[in-house]
Amino acid sequence: MKKFFQEFKEFATRGNVVDLAVGVIIGAAFQKIVTSAVNDLVMPLIGLITGNSNFNDAFFILRLPEGVERAQVTSLATATELGVTTFNYGAFISAVIDFIIMAFVIFLMIKALNKASSLRKKPEEAPAAPTTKTCPYCLSEIPIGATKCPHCTSELSKE
């Protein structure tokens, strides 16, 4: 049992696990910031443009239960309380905008990380020009500028 806990301790303190935990915590905090920006800044502007005071609560009534009239349903909270079946398009559009902003920010972060890692890499050197060639007659390796093979004394054409 002691070995099990030792293995778990090694696993939990490994660099990748700690980095992942930090990333998840920061991501969750950042998600709250983005959600607040969407709900408190973007959606009120959309509500102003569309004439709806709170666009997050925008909905269509799909079905009214017996004994409930359309005039009684004044908000999404009231509709939920009365058991009205609703199509909550405002909350959905808010979630889509939230997702798009998060995806865009993650894209920018990954792009920056890729750029930073490519700056650290040394540029690959181009292969050096060959300095030798093979004699077509004796297959010996000779200098590239040779016109006569030093091994078999054959005359070589200029290639």
Contact map, one row per residue, 1 for C-alpha under 8 A:
111110000000000000000000000000000000000000000000000000000000000000000000000000000000000000000000000000000000000000000000000000000000000000000000000000000000000
111111000000000000000000000000000000000000000000000000000000000000000000000000000000000000000000000000000000000000000000000000000000000000000000000000000000000
111111100000000000000000000000000000000000000000000000000000000000000000000000000000000000000000000000000000000000000000000000000000000000000000000000000000000
111111110000000000000000000000000000000000000000000000000000000000000000000000000000000000000000000000000000000000000000000000000000000000000000000000000000000
111111111000000000000000000000000000000000000000000000000000000000000000000000000000000000000000000000000000000000000000000000000000000000000000000000000000000
011111111100000000000000000000000000000000000000000000000000000000000000000000000000000000000000000000000000000000000000000000000000000000000000000000000000000
001111111110000000000000000000000000000000000000000000000000000000000000000000000000000000000000000000000000000000000000000000000000000000000000000000000000000
000111111111000000000000000000000000000000000000000000000000000000000000000000000000000000000000000000000000000000000000000000000000000000000000000000000000000
000011111111100000000000000000000000000000000000000000000000000000000000000000000000000000000000000000000000000000000000000000000000000000000000000000000000000
000001111111110000000000000000000000000000000000000000000000000000000000000000000000000000000000000000000000000000000000000000000000000000000000000000000000000
000000111111110010000000000000000000000000000000000000000000000000000000000000000000000000000000000000000000000000000000000000000000000000000000000000000000000
000000011111110011000000000000000000000000000000000000000000000000000000000000000000000000000000000000000000000000000000000000000000000000000000000000000000000
000000001111111011000000000000000000000000000000000000000000000000000000000000000000000000000000000000000000000000000000000000000000000000000000000000000000000
000000000111111111000000000000000000000000000000000000000000000000000000000000000000000000000000000000000000000000000000000000000000000000000000000000000000000
000000000000111111100000000000000000000000000000000000000000000000000000000000000000000000000000000000000000000000000000000000000000000000000000000000000000000
000000000000011111110000000000000000000000000000000000000000000000000000000000000000000000000000000000000000000000000000000000000000000000000000000000000000000
000000000011111111111000000000000000000000000000000000000000000000000000000000000000000000000000000000000000000000000000000000000000000000000000000000000000000
000000000001111111111100000000000000000000000000000000000000000000000000000000000000000000000000000000000000000000000000000000000000000000000000000000000000000
000000000000001111111110000000000000000000000000000000000000000000000000000000000000000000000000000000000000000000000000000000000000000000000000000000000000000
000000000000000111111111000000000000000000000000000000000000000000000000000000000000000000000000000000000000000000000000000000000000000000000000000000000000000
000000000000000011111111100000000000000000000000000000000000000000000000000000000000000000000000000000000000000000000000000000000000000000000000000000000000000
000000000000000001111111110000000000000000000000000000000000000000000000000000000000000000000000000000000000000000000000000000000000000000000000000000000000000
000000000000000000111111111000000000000000000000000000000000000000000000000000000000000000000000000000000000000000000000000000000000000000000000000000000000000
000000000000000000011111111100000000000000000000000000000000000000000000000000000000000000000000000000000000000000000000000000000000000000000000000000000000000
000000000000000000001111111110000000000000000000000000000000000000000000000000000000000000000000000000000000000000000000000000000000000000000000000000000000000
000000000000000000000111111111000000000000000000000000000000000000000000000000000000000000000000000000000000000000000000000000000000000000000000000000000000000
000000000000000000000011111111100000000000000000000000000000000000000000000000000000000000000000000000000000000000000000000000000000000000000000000000000000000
000000000000000000000001111111110000000000000000000000000000000000000000000000000000000000000000000000000000000000000000000000000000000000000000000000000000000
000000000000000000000000111111111000000000000000000000000000000000000000000000000000000000000000000000000000000000000000000000000000000000000000000000000000000
000000000000000000000000011111111100000000000000000000000000000000000000000000000000000000000000000000000000000000000000000000000000000000000000000000000000000
000000000000000000000000001111111110000000000000000000000000000000000000000000000000000000000000000001000000000000000000000000000000000000000000000000000000000
000000000000000000000000000111111111000000000000000000000000000000000000000000000000000000000000000000000000000000000000000000000000000000000000000000000000000
000000000000000000000000000011111111100000000000000000000000000000000000000000000000000000000000000000000000000000000000000000000000000000000000000000000000000
000000000000000000000000000001111111110000000000000000000000000000000000000000000000000000000000010011000000000000000000000000000000000000000000000000000000000
000000000000000000000000000000111111111000000000000000000000000000000000000000000000000000000000010000000000000000000000000000000000000000000000000000000000000
000000000000000000000000000000011111111110000000000000000000000000000000000000000000000000000000000000000000000000000000000000000000000000000000000000000000000
000000000000000000000000000000001111111111000000000000000000000000000000000000000000000000000000000000000000000000000000000000000000000000000000000000000000000
000000000000000000000000000000000111111111100000000000000000000000000000000000000000000000000100110000000000000000000000000000000000000000000000000000000000000
000000000000000000000000000000000011111111110000000000010000000000000000000000000000000000000100000000000000000000000000000000000000000000000000000000000000000
000000000000000000000000000000000001111111110000000000000000000000000000000000000000000000000000000000000000000000000000000000000000000000000000000000000000000
000000000000000000000000000000000001111111111000000000000000000000000000000000000000000000000000000000000000000000000000000000000000000000000000000000000000000
000000000000000000000000000000000000111111111100000000000000000000000000000000000000000000000000000000000000000000000000000000000000000000000000000000000000000
000000000000000000000000000000000000011111111110000001110000000000000000000000000000000000000100000000000000000000000000000000000000000000000000000000000000000
000000000000000000000000000000000000001111111111000011100000000000000000000000000000000000000000000000000000000000000000000000000000000000000000000000000000000
000000000000000000000000000000000000000011111111100000000000000000000000000000000000000000000000000000000000000000000000000000000000000000000000000000000000000
000000000000000000000000000000000000000001111111110000100000000000000000000000000000000000000000000000000000000000000000000000000000000000000000000000000000000
000000000000000000000000000000000000000000111111111111100000000000000000000000000000000000000000000000000000000000000000000000000000000000000000000000000000000
000000000000000000000000000000000000000000011111111110000000000000000000000000000000000000000000000000000000000000000000000000000000000000000000000000000000000
000000000000000000000000000000000000000000001111111100000000000000000000000000000000000000000000000000000000000000000000000000000000000000000000000000000000000
000000000000000000000000000000000000000000000111111100000000000000000000000000000000000000000000000000000000000000000000000000000000000000000000000000000000000
000000000000000000000000000000000000000000000011111110000000000000000000000000000000000000000000000000000000000000000000000000000000000000000000000000000000000
000000000000000000000000000000000000000000000011111111100100000000000000000000000000000000000000000000000000000000000000000000000000000000000000000000000000000
000000000000000000000000000000000000000000010011001111100000000000000000000000000000000000000000000000000000000000000000000000000000000000000000000000000000000
000000000000000000000000000000000000000000110010000111111100000000000000000000000000000000000000000000000000000000000000000000000000000000000000000000000000000
000000000000000000000000000000000000000000110110000111111100000000000000000000000000000001100000000000000000000000000000000000000000000000000000000000000000000
000000000000000000000000000000000000001000100000000001111100000000000000000000000000000001101100000000000000000000000000000000000000000000000000000000000000000
000000000000000000000000000000000000000000000000000001111110000000000000001100000000000101100000000000000000000000000000000000000000000000000000000000000000000
000000000000000000000000000000000000000000000000000101111111000000000000000100000000000111100000000000000000000000000000000000000000000000000000000000000000000
000000000000000000000000000000000000000000000000000000001111100000000000000100000000011111000000000000000000000000000000000000000000000000000000000000000000000
000000000000000000000000000000000000000000000000000000000111110000000000000000000000011110000000000000000000000000000000000000000000000000000000000000000000000
000000000000000000000000000000000000000000000000000000000011111100000000000000000001111000000000000000000000000000000000000000000000000000000000000000000000000
000000000000000000000000000000000000000000000000000000000001111100000000000000000001111000000000000000000000000000000000000000000000000000000000000000000000000
000000000000000000000000000000000000000000000000000000000000111110000000000000000001110000000000000000000000000000000000000000000000000000000000000000000000000
000000000000000000000000000000000000000000000000000000000000111111011100000000000011100000000000000000000000000000000000000000000000000000000000000000000000000
000000000000000000000000000000000000000000000000000000000000001111110000000000000111000000000000000000000000000000000000000000000000000000000000000000000000000
000000000000000000000000000000000000000000000000000000000000000111110000000000000000000000000000000000000000000000000000000000000000000000000000000000000000000
000000000000000000000000000000000000000000000000000000000000000011111000000000000000000000000000000000000000000000000000000000000000000000000000000000000000000
000000000000000000000000000000000000000000000000000000000000000111111101000000000100000000000000000000000000000000000000000000000000000000000000000000000000000
000000000000000000000000000000000000000000000000000000000000000100111111100000000000000000000000000000000000000000000000000000000000000000000000000000000000000
000000000000000000000000000000000000000000000000000000000000000100011111100000000000000000000000000000000000000000000000000000000000000000000000000000000000000
000000000000000000000000000000000000000000000000000000000000000000001111110000000000000000000000000000000000000000000000000000000000000000000000000000000000000
000000000000000000000000000000000000000000000000000000000000000000011111110001000000000000000000000000000000000000000000000000000000000000000000000000000000000
000000000000000000000000000000000000000000000000000000000000000000001111111101100000000000000000000000000000000000000000000000000000000000000000000000000000000
000000000000000000000000000000000000000000000000000000000000000000000011111101100000000000000000000000000000000000000000000000000000000000000000000000000000000
000000000000000000000000000000000000000000000000000000001000000000000000111111100000000000000000000000000000000000000000000000000000000000000000000000000000000
000000000000000000000000000000000000000000000000000000001110000000000000111111110000000000000000000000000000000000000000000000000000000000000000000000000000000
000000000000000000000000000000000000000000000000000000000000000000000000001111111000000000000000000000000000000000000000000000000000000000000000000000000000000
000000000000000000000000000000000000000000000000000000000000000000000001111111111100000000000000000000000000000000000000000000000000000000000000000000000000000
000000000000000000000000000000000000000000000000000000000000000000000000111111111111110000000000000000000000000000000000000000000000000000000000000000000000000
000000000000000000000000000000000000000000000000000000000000000000000000000111111111100000000000000000000000000000000000000000000000000000000000000000000000000
000000000000000000000000000000000000000000000000000000000000000000000000000011111111000000000000000000000000000000000000000000000000000000000000000000000000000
000000000000000000000000000000000000000000000000000000000000000010010000000001111111000000000000000000000000000000000000000000000000000000000000000000000000000
000000000000000000000000000000000000000000000000000000000000000110000000000000111111100000000000000000000000000000000000000000000000000000000000000000000000000
000000000000000000000000000000000000000000000000000000000000111110000000000000111111110000000000000000000000000000000000000000000000000000000000000000000000000
000000000000000000000000000000000000000000000000000000000000111100000000000000110011111000000000000000000000000000000000000000000000000000000000000000000000000
000000000000000000000000000000000000000000000000000000000011111000000000000000100001111100000000000000000000000000000000000000000000000000000000000000000000000
000000000000000000000000000000000000000000000000000000000011110000000000000000000000111110000000000000000000000000000000000000000000000000000000000000000000000
000000000000000000000000000000000000000000000000000000001111000000000000000000000000011111110000000000000000000000000000000000000000000000000000000000000000000
000000000000000000000000000000000000000000000000000000000111000000000000000000000000001111111000000000000000000000000000000000000000000000000000000000000000000
000000000000000000000000000000000000000000000000000000111110000000000000000000000000000111111100000000000000000000000000000000000000000000000000000000000000000
000000000000000000000000000000000000000000000000000000111100000000000000000000000000000111111110000000000000000000000000000000000000000000000000000000000000000
000000000000000000000000000000000000000000000000000000000000000000000000000000000000000111111111000000000000000000000000000000000000000000000000000000000000000
000000000000000000000000000000000000000000000000000000010000000000000000000000000000000011111111100000000000000000000000000000000000000000000000000000000000000
000000000000000000000000000000000000011000100000000000010000000000000000000000000000000001111111110000000000000000000000000000000000000000000000000000000000000
000000000000000000000000000000000000000000000000000000000000000000000000000000000000000000111111111000000000000000000000000000000000000000000000000000000000000
000000000000000000000000000000000000000000000000000000000000000000000000000000000000000000011111111100000000000000000000000000000000000000000000000000000000000
000000000000000000000000000000000000010000000000000000000000000000000000000000000000000000001111111110000000000000000000000000000000000000000000000000000000000
000000000000000000000000000000000110010000000000000000000000000000000000000000000000000000000111111111000000000000000000000000000000000000000000000000000000000
000000000000000000000000000000000000000000000000000000000000000000000000000000000000000000000011111111100000000000000000000000000000000000000000000000000000000
000000000000000000000000000000000000000000000000000000000000000000000000000000000000000000000001111111110000000000000000000000000000000000000000000000000000000
000000000000000000000000000000000100000000000000000000000000000000000000000000000000000000000000111111111000000000000000000000000000000000000000000000000000000
000000000000000000000000000000100100000000000000000000000000000000000000000000000000000000000000011111111100000000000000000000000000000000000000000000000000000
000000000000000000000000000000000000000000000000000000000000000000000000000000000000000000000000001111111110000000000000000000000000000000000000000000000000000
000000000000000000000000000000000000000000000000000000000000000000000000000000000000000000000000000111111111000000000000000000000000000000000000000000000000000
000000000000000000000000000000000000000000000000000000000000000000000000000000000000000000000000000011111111100000000000000000000000000000000000000000000000000
000000000000000000000000000000000000000000000000000000000000000000000000000000000000000000000000000001111111110000000000000000000000000000000000000000000000000
000000000000000000000000000000000000000000000000000000000000000000000000000000000000000000000000000000111111111000000000000000000000000000000000000000000000000
000000000000000000000000000000000000000000000000000000000000000000000000000000000000000000000000000000011111111100000000000000000000000000000000000000000000000
000000000000000000000000000000000000000000000000000000000000000000000000000000000000000000000000000000001111111110000000000000000000000000000000000000000000000
000000000000000000000000000000000000000000000000000000000000000000000000000000000000000000000000000000000111111111000000000000000000000000000000000000000000000
000000000000000000000000000000000000000000000000000000000000000000000000000000000000000000000000000000000011111111100000000000000000000000000000000000000000000
000000000000000000000000000000000000000000000000000000000000000000000000000000000000000000000000000000000001111111110000000000000000000000000000000000000000000
000000000000000000000000000000000000000000000000000000000000000000000000000000000000000000000000000000000000111111111000000000000000000000000000000000000000000
000000000000000000000000000000000000000000000000000000000000000000000000000000000000000000000000000000000000011111111100000000000000000000000000000000000000000
000000000000000000000000000000000000000000000000000000000000000000000000000000000000000000000000000000000000001111111110000000000000000000000000000000000000000
000000000000000000000000000000000000000000000000000000000000000000000000000000000000000000000000000000000000000111111111000000000000000000000000000000000000000
000000000000000000000000000000000000000000000000000000000000000000000000000000000000000000000000000000000000000011111111100000000000000000000000000000000000000
000000000000000000000000000000000000000000000000000000000000000000000000000000000000000000000000000000000000000001111111100000000000000000000000000000000000000
000000000000000000000000000000000000000000000000000000000000000000000000000000000000000000000000000000000000000000111111110000000000000000000000000000000000000
000000000000000000000000000000000000000000000000000000000000000000000000000000000000000000000000000000000000000000011111110000000000000000000000000000000000000
000000000000000000000000000000000000000000000000000000000000000000000000000000000000000000000000000000000000000000001111111000000000000000000000000000000000000
000000000000000000000000000000000000000000000000000000000000000000000000000000000000000000000000000000000000000000000011111100000000000000000000000000000000000
000000000000000000000000000000000000000000000000000000000000000000000000000000000000000000000000000000000000000000000000111110000000000000000000000000000000000
000000000000000000000000000000000000000000000000000000000000000000000000000000000000000000000000000000000000000000000000011111000000000000000000000000000000000
000000000000000000000000000000000000000000000000000000000000000000000000000000000000000000000000000000000000000000000000001111100000000000000000000000000000000
000000000000000000000000000000000000000000000000000000000000000000000000000000000000000000000000000000000000000000000000000111110000000000000000000000000000000
000000000000000000000000000000000000000000000000000000000000000000000000000000000000000000000000000000000000000000000000000011111000000000000000000000000000000
000000000000000000000000000000000000000000000000000000000000000000000000000000000000000000000000000000000000000000000000000001111100000000000000000000000000000
000000000000000000000000000000000000000000000000000000000000000000000000000000000000000000000000000000000000000000000000000000111110000000000000000000000000000
000000000000000000000000000000000000000000000000000000000000000000000000000000000000000000000000000000000000000000000000000000011111100000000001000000000000000
000000000000000000000000000000000000000000000000000000000000000000000000000000000000000000000000000000000000000000000000000000001111100000000011000000000000000
000000000000000000000000000000000000000000000000000000000000000000000000000000000000000000000000000000000000000000000000000000000111110000001111000000000000000
000000000000000000000000000000000000000000000000000000000000000000000000000000000000000000000000000000000000000000000000000000000111111000001111000000000000000
000000000000000000000000000000000000000000000000000000000000000000000000000000000000000000000000000000000000000000000000000000000001111100111100000000000000000
000000000000000000000000000000000000000000000000000000000000000000000000000000000000000000000000000000000000000000000000000000000000111111111100000010000001000
000000000000000000000000000000000000000000000000000000000000000000000000000000000000000000000000000000000000000000000000000000000000011111100000000000000000000
000000000000000000000000000000000000000000000000000000000000000000000000000000000000000000000000000000000000000000000000000000000000001111100000000000010100000
000000000000000000000000000000000000000000000000000000000000000000000000000000000000000000000000000000000000000000000000000000000000001111110000000000110000000
000000000000000000000000000000000000000000000000000000000000000000000000000000000000000000000000000000000000000000000000000000000000011111111000000000000000000
000000000000000000000000000000000000000000000000000000000000000000000000000000000000000000000000000000000000000000000000000000000000011001111100000000100000000
000000000000000000000000000000000000000000000000000000000000000000000000000000000000000000000000000000000000000000000000000000000001111000111110000000000000000
000000000000000000000000000000000000000000000000000000000000000000000000000000000000000000000000000000000000000000000000000000000001111000011111010011000000000
000000000000000000000000000000000000000000000000000000000000000000000000000000000000000000000000000000000000000000000000000000000011100000001111110000000000000
000000000000000000000000000000000000000000000000000000000000000000000000000000000000000000000000000000000000000000000000000000000111100000000111110000000000000
000000000000000000000000000000000000000000000000000000000000000000000000000000000000000000000000000000000000000000000000000000000000000000000011111000000000000
000000000000000000000000000000000000000000000000000000000000000000000000000000000000000000000000000000000000000000000000000000000000000000000111111110000001000
000000000000000000000000000000000000000000000000000000000000000000000000000000000000000000000000000000000000000000000000000000000000000000000000111110000011110
000000000000000000000000000000000000000000000000000000000000000000000000000000000000000000000000000000000000000000000000000000000000000000000000011111001111000
000000000000000000000000000000000000000000000000000000000000000000000000000000000000000000000000000000000000000000000000000000000000001000000100011111111111000
000000000000000000000000000000000000000000000000000000000000000000000000000000000000000000000000000000000000000000000000000000000000000000000100000111111000000
000000000000000000000000000000000000000000000000000000000000000000000000000000000000000000000000000000000000000000000000000000000000000001010000000011111000000
000000000000000000000000000000000000000000000000000000000000000000000000000000000000000000000000000000000000000000000000000000000000000011000000000011111100000
000000000000000000000000000000000000000000000000000000000000000000000000000000000000000000000000000000000000000000000000000000000000000000000000000111111110000
000000000000000000000000000000000000000000000000000000000000000000000000000000000000000000000000000000000000000000000000000000000000000010000000000110011111000
000000000000000000000000000000000000000000000000000000000000000000000000000000000000000000000000000000000000000000000000000000000000000000000000001110001111100
000000000000000000000000000000000000000000000000000000000000000000000000000000000000000000000000000000000000000000000000000000000000001000000000011110000111110
000000000000000000000000000000000000000000000000000000000000000000000000000000000000000000000000000000000000000000000000000000000000000000000000001000000011111
000000000000000000000000000000000000000000000000000000000000000000000000000000000000000000000000000000000000000000000000000000000000000000000000001000000001111
000000000000000000000000000000000000000000000000000000000000000000000000000000000000000000000000000000000000000000000000000000000000000000000000000000000000111
